[in-house]
Amino acid sequence: MIDAFFFDSYAIIETIKGNAQYEKFKGSIVVTTKLNLFEVFHILLRNVGQREAEETLEKYYDFIVDYDKAIIKDAAKFKLENKSKNLSMADCIGYKMAQFLGIKFLTGDSQFEHLADVEFVK
């Protein structure tokens, strides 16, 4: 059985960089949102250039899932409940989307390290 994970922006970037800790997720089903791909595109555009940013956008675009009003509400409540952690909007939506889909939220973001349903990999 192939596992599915919600890849946050951090996980996507670390996979692209070839972080050995992310090797075990290469055969996994990738799930993400347009918000995460915006962050990844922006980071790559800034750090490595347009060509690699566009190639990555094309590669990951098919893995996008959309979310509805319920996810927006849950993510906003989650962000407010965890305001001391300074979580990004994209991460809050991704975390709640992962829970809705019944999959783990894959990240190396330390603010998520001890939360339920998180696969924390640095």
C-alpha positions as CSV (number, residue, x, y, z in Angstrom):
1,M,0.0,0.0,0.0
2,I,1.3,3.5,-0.9
3,D,1.0,6.1,1.8
4,A,-0.3,9.6,1.1
5,F,1.0,12.6,2.9
6,F,0.1,16.3,2.8
7,F,3.4,17.9,1.8
8,D,3.7,21.4,3.2
9,S,6.0,23.9,1.5
10,Y,8.9,22.9,3.7
11,A,8.5,19.2,2.8
12,I,8.4,20.0,-0.9
13,I,11.5,22.2,-0.7
14,E,13.4,19.6,1.3
15,T,12.5,16.9,-1.3
16,I,13.7,19.2,-4.1
17,K,16.9,19.9,-2.2
18,G,17.5,16.1,-1.9
19,N,17.4,16.0,1.9
20,A,18.1,12.4,2.8
21,Q,15.5,12.4,5.5
22,Y,12.8,12.9,2.9
23,E,14.0,9.9,0.7
24,K,11.5,7.6,2.3
25,F,8.6,9.7,1.1
26,K,9.6,9.6,-2.6
27,G,7.1,6.8,-3.4
28,S,4.3,8.5,-1.4
29,I,1.2,10.1,-2.8
30,V,1.7,13.8,-2.6
31,V,-1.1,16.1,-1.6
32,T,-0.8,19.9,-1.3
33,T,-2.7,23.1,-2.0
34,K,-2.2,26.1,-4.4
35,L,-1.1,28.1,-1.4
36,N,1.8,25.8,-0.7
37,L,2.8,25.8,-4.3
38,F,2.7,29.6,-4.3
39,E,5.2,29.5,-1.3
40,V,7.4,27.0,-3.1
41,F,7.4,28.9,-6.4
42,H,8.2,32.1,-4.5
43,I,11.1,30.5,-2.6
44,L,12.5,28.9,-5.8
45,L,12.1,32.0,-7.9
46,R,14.0,34.0,-5.3
47,N,16.7,31.4,-4.6
48,V,17.3,29.5,-7.8
49,G,15.5,31.2,-10.7
50,Q,12.5,31.1,-12.9
51,R,13.2,27.9,-14.8
52,E,13.4,25.6,-11.8
53,A,10.5,27.4,-10.1
54,E,8.3,26.8,-13.2
55,E,9.5,23.1,-13.6
56,T,8.6,22.5,-9.9
57,L,5.2,24.2,-10.3
58,E,4.4,21.9,-13.3
59,K,5.6,18.8,-11.4
60,Y,3.5,19.4,-8.3
61,Y,0.5,21.1,-9.8
62,D,-1.4,17.8,-10.3
63,F,-1.2,17.0,-6.6
64,I,-3.3,20.0,-5.6
65,V,-6.5,19.5,-3.6
66,D,-9.1,22.1,-3.1
67,Y,-10.8,23.0,0.2
68,D,-14.2,24.2,1.1
69,K,-15.7,26.6,3.7
70,A,-15.4,24.0,6.5
71,I,-11.6,23.8,6.1
72,I,-11.4,27.6,6.0
73,K,-13.3,27.8,9.2
74,D,-11.4,25.0,10.9
75,A,-8.0,26.4,9.8
76,A,-8.9,29.9,11.0
77,K,-9.9,28.6,14.4
78,F,-6.8,26.5,14.6
79,K,-4.6,29.5,13.7
80,L,-6.3,31.6,16.4
81,E,-6.1,28.8,19.0
82,N,-2.3,28.5,18.3
83,K,-1.6,32.2,17.8
84,S,1.5,32.0,20.0
85,K,3.1,29.6,17.4
86,N,2.8,32.2,14.6
87,L,1.6,29.6,12.1
88,S,1.2,30.5,8.4
89,M,-2.2,30.5,6.8
90,A,-1.1,28.0,4.2
91,D,0.2,25.6,7.0
92,C,-3.1,25.9,9.0
93,I,-5.1,25.1,5.9
94,G,-2.8,22.3,5.0
95,Y,-2.9,20.8,8.4
96,K,-6.7,20.8,8.6
97,M,-6.9,19.5,5.0
98,A,-4.6,16.6,6.0
99,Q,-6.9,15.8,9.0
100,F,-10.0,15.9,6.8
101,L,-8.4,13.5,4.3
102,G,-7.1,11.2,7.1
103,I,-3.5,11.5,6.1
104,K,-0.4,12.8,7.9
105,F,0.8,16.4,7.6
106,L,4.5,16.1,6.5
107,T,6.6,19.0,7.6
108,G,9.9,20.0,9.2
109,D,8.3,23.1,10.7
110,S,9.1,22.9,14.4
111,Q,5.8,24.6,15.4
112,F,4.0,21.4,14.3
113,E,6.5,18.9,15.8
114,H,4.3,17.7,18.7
115,L,0.9,18.1,17.1
116,A,-1.4,15.1,16.3
117,D,-1.4,13.7,12.8
118,V,2.0,15.2,11.9
119,E,5.0,13.4,10.4
120,F,7.8,15.7,11.5
121,V,11.0,15.3,9.5
122,K,13.9,17.8,9.7
